[in-house]
Structures are given as structure tokens and as C-alpha cells.
Amino acid sequence: LAPERIDIRHFALGDSRGRAVLETTGRGYRLQINAAALDLQPWFEGGGTGSAAPAGESTKPLTIVVDAQDVRLPHDSLPQLAGRIERGTQGWRSADLDASLQGGAPLSLTLVPDGRQRRLQLRAEDAGATIGLVSGQQAVTGGVLRLDATITQQQPQLEAVGRLAIDEFTLIRAPTLARILT
């Protein structure tokens, strides 16, 4: 006998604080998270794949709906993150996430099914802050970032092809020739 719904009105897990509701659906689970602080650093330290079970095991579909403030990542934090992500039995199926970068610039990520593949779009109004968020490096300031990719495989390793464009940015701490070329 398993519960159909677990409602945690106040949770504190590491540096995360908020409310969570886990429900069973016809085929899998739905997790709703409303958090004043959401620490995702441990997830990234574990490789952050979370997309499928080990060989021979099945993964139940999972939908995560999140509305969080102070989202902590390995290199920086997002003041705000809201949206929905869905994982199917073979990996991440779809996503629609909107966030604010430090300084308030918008960041959005969408993942949509396209047959057996997935189309990924990432848009950021501050390319430098986005690169810093992901890499911890502050080599670019400003700029508009656009990533359009097709994910052809998620397991056993991620394979994708696409185009990354960054416009109107400034390289900092770069060799003189690189500054002249940009």
C-alpha cells in the first residue's frame, strides 16, 4: 500500500527551505516544489544526470513543477526559477523553465519532443552571467546568448548537435588579438 499524495508543508533539507507535494499519477509521479531557498549543488556534484535508471531497471515518469527563490548552483545562484520539467522512461522529455539571473536579466530554457529526439532552446539576456553560472568563469560581460540544439541521445551519454550564438558581448582577461577580433 503506497500513499497517493505526500504533502510536506515545511521542509528543510540542507540549505533548501520550502514546501513540497509528491503525488502518484497514472504512470509515475508529480513533484511540486515551492521554495524560499533551493540548493541544487548536491545534485550537480553527483553528475546531475538523473535522466534514466541503470541498465535493467525501469524509471517511472516524473513531472517536476518548481517555483523557487534563491536557487543555489555550484558556481552562483539564481534569484528566481519557475517552470516545469518532465522525465520519461528514457530520459528528460520536456522542459519549460524561466529564471532571473543575478542583476535581473531573464534566462529561459525549453526542451520539446521531436519524434525520438528533443529540441533544446536556451535564451539569456546576459551571456556573461550565464557563462559564469555554468562554468564559474568570468571571461565575458554582457551579450545575448542563444542556443538551439537537437538532442539525439541521452543515454548512455548525452549527444547533441546545435548552434550557439553570443552577440554584443565583451571579452575580459583575453589576449589582445581576441579582443581585436571581437
C-alpha positions, 0 to 999 in steps of 0.5 A: 500500500503506497500513499497517493499524495505526500504533502510536506508543508515545511521542509528543510533539507540542507540549505533548501527551505520550502514546501513540497507535494509528491503525488502518484499519477497514472504512470509515475509521479508529480513533484511540486516544489515551492521554495524560499531557498533551493540548493541544487549543488548536491545534485550537480556534484553527483553528475546531475544526470538523473535522466534514466535508471541503470541498465535493467531497471525501469524509471517511472515518469516524473513531472517536476513543477518548481517555483523557487527563490534563491536557487543555489548552483555550484558556481552562483545562484539564481534569484528566481526559477519557475517552470516545469520539467518532465522525465520519461522512461528514457530520459528528460522529455520536456522542459519549460523553465524561466529564471532571473539571473543575478542583476535581473536579466531573464534566462529561459530554457525549453526542451520539446519532443521531436519524434525520438529526439528533443529540441533544446532552446536556451535564451539569456539576456546576459551571456556573461552571467550565464557563462559564469553560472555554468562554468564559474568563469568570468571571461565575458560581460554582457551579450545575448546568448542563444542556443538551439540544439537537437538532442539525439541521445541521452543515454548512455551519454548525452549527444547533441548537435546545435548552434550557439550564438553570443552577440554584443558581448565583451571579452575580459582577461583575453589576449589582445588579438581576441579582443581585436577580433571581437 
